[in-house]
């Protein structure tokens, strides 16, 4: 069962401005990544459930976060059907992220008041998601649309909250473009938690990178 309501999760997303994305089949490595992100100031983590037995890894990581990292909000991404969403919510997922808009996922998440963020690529899809109760829309893939798309839709729909994922990096020019356009937060995977960091087990470096990125986002939003 989720530890945080959808409103609580949405609030943390808006306040922090960044949702790190991560997947690895090794639980021990995952715990170290989680700890480094947490020590760097992150309070959200989207576990992208793309591998075999990913549910077992997420279950272990979420138990670790609950026990050792107070305030760390674990969610699950790459969810493509209501059955998977229900299974991960049973394991305590606090939010569900999907690559596309699916009404069946909206229904099971809304039933438990768990935040869900669907991947949308048009104003029509965004409108449909909001009509289904979506708090924060995932713009995916962000690299295909860019900040200009966000700025355009925020004109007629200033109430729309957008989280681009894909095409977001830690570079100041990139983040400035997104936040100047009016995004609520950004989803960041390999540009933040790189393969080099994982191969070299540079968890101190990851901690510093997370801290610096969060500080940069805070500065850009002033």
C-alpha positions in Angstrom: 0.0 0.0 0.0 1.3 3.5 -0.9 2.8 5.5 2.0 1.9 8.8 0.2 -1.2 10.1 -1.4 -1.2 11.4 -4.9 -1.5 15.0 -3.7 1.5 14.5 -1.4 3.6 13.0 -4.2 2.6 15.8 -6.6 3.6 18.4 -4.1 7.1 16.8 -3.6 7.4 16.7 -7.4 6.6 20.3 -7.7 8.9 21.3 -4.8 11.9 19.4 -5.9 11.6 19.8 -9.6 13.3 16.4 -10.4 12.4 12.8 -10.5 15.4 10.5 -11.0 14.8 7.3 -13.1 16.7 4.1 -12.6 16.7 0.4 -13.3 19.2 -2.3 -12.5 18.5 -6.0 -11.7 21.0 -6.0 -8.8 19.3 -5.1 -5.5 22.5 -4.3 -3.6 23.6 -1.9 -6.4 20.1 -0.4 -6.4 20.3 0.3 -2.7 23.5 2.1 -3.1 22.1 4.2 -5.9 19.0 5.0 -3.9 21.2 6.0 -0.9 23.4 8.3 -3.0 20.4 10.0 -4.6 18.8 10.4 -1.1 22.0 11.8 0.4 22.2 14.2 -2.5 18.7 15.6 -1.6 16.4 13.6 -3.9 13.2 12.5 -2.4 11.7 10.7 -5.4 12.8 7.7 -7.4 11.1 6.2 -10.4 12.1 2.6 -10.7 11.7 1.8 -14.4 10.4 -1.8 -14.3 11.8 -3.1 -17.6 13.6 -6.3 -16.7 12.6 -9.8 -15.8 11.5 -10.2 -12.2 11.6 -6.4 -11.8 8.8 -6.6 -9.3 11.1 -8.5 -6.9 13.8 -5.9 -7.2 11.3 -3.1 -6.6 9.8 -4.8 -3.6 13.3 -5.1 -2.0 14.2 -1.5 -2.8 11.0 -0.1 -1.5 11.3 -2.0 1.7 14.9 -0.6 2.0 13.7 2.9 1.4 10.9 2.7 4.0 13.3 1.3 6.6 16.4 3.3 5.9 15.5 6.4 3.9 12.7 8.3 5.6 10.8 10.5 3.2 12.0 8.8 0.1 9.1 8.3 -2.3 9.4 5.3 -4.5 7.3 4.9 -7.7 7.4 2.7 -10.8 7.7 3.6 -14.4 7.4 1.8 -17.8 4.0 0.4 -16.7 1.8 -0.6 -19.7 -1.3 -2.2 -18.2 -3.6 -2.1 -15.2 -2.5 -5.5 -14.0 1.1 -4.4 -13.6 0.0 -1.1 -12.0 -2.1 -3.0 -9.4 0.8 -5.4 -8.7 3.3 -2.7 -8.0 0.8 -0.7 -5.9 0.4 -3.8 -3.8 4.1 -3.6 -3.2 3.8 -0.1 -2.1 4.5 2.0 -5.2 3.6 5.6 -4.4 3.2 6.7 -8.1 2.9 5.0 -11.4 4.4 6.3 -14.7 3.4 5.0 -18.1 4.8 5.5 -21.6 1.3 6.1 -23.0 -2.1 7.2 -21.9 -4.2 4.2 -20.8 -7.6 4.6 -19.2 -7.4 1.2 -17.4 -4.3 2.3 -15.5 -6.0 5.6 -14.6 -8.9 3.7 -13.1 -6.9 1.4 -10.9 -4.7 4.2 -9.7 -7.5 6.6 -9.0 -9.3 3.9 -7.0 -6.4 3.9 -4.6 -5.7 7.6 -4.9 -2.2 6.9 -6.2 -0.6 9.4 -8.5 -0.3 8.3 -12.1 1.6 10.2 -14.8 0.9 9.1 -18.4 3.2 9.7 -21.4 1.4 12.1 -23.7 2.5 13.6 -27.0 -0.4 15.8 -28.1 -2.7 18.4 -26.6 -5.6 16.1 -27.1 -3.9 13.3 -25.1 -3.0 15.8 -22.3 -6.7 17.0 -22.2 -7.9 13.4 -22.0 -5.4 12.6 -19.2 -6.5 15.6 -17.2 -10.2 14.7 -17.6 -9.2 11.3 -16.1 -7.8 13.0 -13.1 -4.1 13.3 -14.0 -2.2 15.8 -11.8 1.1 15.8 -13.7 1.4 14.8 -17.3 4.6 13.1 -18.6 5.7 14.6 -21.9 7.3 11.6 -23.7 9.7 11.5 -25.4 10.7 15.0 -24.3 13.5 15.2 -26.9 10.9 14.9 -29.7 8.9 17.9 -28.6 11.2 20.2 -26.7 10.5 23.2 -24.5 8.7 25.0 -27.3 5.9 22.5 -27.1 5.5 23.0 -23.4 5.5 26.8 -23.8 2.8 26.5 -26.5 0.4 24.4 -24.5 0.9 26.4 -21.3 -0.5 29.5 -23.1 -4.1 28.3 -23.4 -3.7 25.8 -20.5 -1.7 27.4 -17.7 -3.1 24.9 -15.3 -1.4 22.0 -17.0 1.5 20.5 -15.1 4.2 18.8 -17.3 7.1 16.5 -16.6 9.3 16.0 -19.6 11.2 12.7 -19.7 13.8 11.8 -22.3 16.0 14.6 -23.7 16.5 16.1 -20.3 20.1 16.5 -19.1 22.0 18.1 -16.2 23.4 20.9 -18.3 22.2 24.4 -17.2 21.2 25.4 -20.8 19.0 22.3 -21.1 17.3 22.7 -17.7 16.8 26.4 -18.2 15.0 25.8 -21.5 12.6 23.4 -19.8 11.9 25.4 -16.7 11.6 28.7 -18.6 9.0 27.0 -20.7 7.0 26.2 -17.5 7.5 22.6 -16.7 6.6 21.5 -13.2 9.5 19.0 -12.9 11.7 16.9 -15.1 12.3 13.1 -15.2 16.0 12.3 -15.6 17.6 8.9 -16.2 20.9 8.1 -17.8 22.0 11.7 -18.0 21.9 11.7 -14.2 22.6 8.1 -13.2 25.0 7.3 -16.0 26.5 3.9 -17.0 29.9 5.2 -16.0 28.7 5.9 -12.5 27.3 2.4 -12.2 30.3 0.7 -13.7 32.8 2.6 -11.5 30.5 2.4 -8.5 31.0 6.2 -8.1 28.2 6.7 -5.5 29.9 9.8 -4.0 30.0 11.3 -7.5 26.3 10.5 -8.0 25.5 12.1 -4.7 27.3 15.3 -5.7 25.7 15.3 -9.2 22.2 15.0 -7.7 22.9 17.7 -5.2 24.3 20.1 -7.8 21.4 19.4 -10.2 18.7 20.1 -7.6 20.5 23.3 -6.6 20.6 24.4 -10.2 16.9 23.7 -10.7 16.2 25.7 -7.5 18.3 28.6 -8.9 16.6 28.5 -12.3 13.1 28.7 -10.8 13.8 31.8 -8.8 
